[in-house]
């Protein structure tokens, strides 16, 4: 998938998505969550995932502690 196919993650109305900060085995990562649906978005490509989360942060998507 191209990066623009994930644009809804950073252009959605406020509160639709959040980034949950998690630490697993000492490694920190951001999990893309949709609290209203109780769902997470998994992106298999690490580079694309990093670009998406950076765009989400730049767009003001909240980062919460997990």
C-alpha positions in Angstrom: 0.0 0.0 0.0 1.1 3.5 -0.7 1.4 6.0 2.2 -1.6 8.0 0.9 -3.8 5.0 1.3 -3.4 5.6 5.1 -4.2 9.3 4.9 -7.5 8.7 6.7 -5.5 8.0 9.9 -4.2 11.5 10.1 -7.1 13.4 8.5 -9.9 11.8 10.5 -11.9 13.9 12.9 -10.2 14.5 16.3 -10.5 11.6 18.7 -11.1 9.0 15.9 -7.6 7.6 16.3 -4.9 7.8 19.0 -1.3 6.6 19.2 -0.7 4.4 22.2 2.9 4.4 23.4 3.9 0.8 24.4 7.1 -0.8 25.5 7.8 -4.4 24.7 11.1 -6.0 25.8 12.6 -2.6 26.3 11.6 -1.3 22.8 9.2 1.6 22.5 6.7 1.7 19.7 3.4 3.5 18.8 0.3 1.4 18.3 -2.4 3.0 16.1 -5.7 2.6 17.9 -9.4 3.4 17.2 -10.9 3.7 20.6 -14.5 3.9 19.5 -14.2 0.5 17.7 -11.9 -1.1 20.2 -9.6 -1.8 17.3 -5.9 -1.4 16.3 -4.4 -0.7 12.8 -1.5 -3.0 12.0 0.8 -2.0 9.2 3.2 -4.8 8.2 5.8 -2.5 6.6 7.9 -0.9 9.3 9.0 2.0 7.1 5.4 2.8 6.1 4.3 2.4 9.7 6.9 4.9 10.9 5.9 7.4 8.2 2.2 7.0 9.0 2.8 7.5 12.8 5.0 10.6 12.1 2.3 12.1 9.9 -0.3 11.4 12.6 1.9 13.1 15.2 2.4 16.1 12.9 -1.4 16.3 12.4 -2.0 16.4 16.2 -3.2 12.9 16.8 -2.9 12.3 20.5 -0.2 10.1 21.9 -1.2 8.3 25.1 0.6 6.0 27.4 -0.4 2.3 27.1 
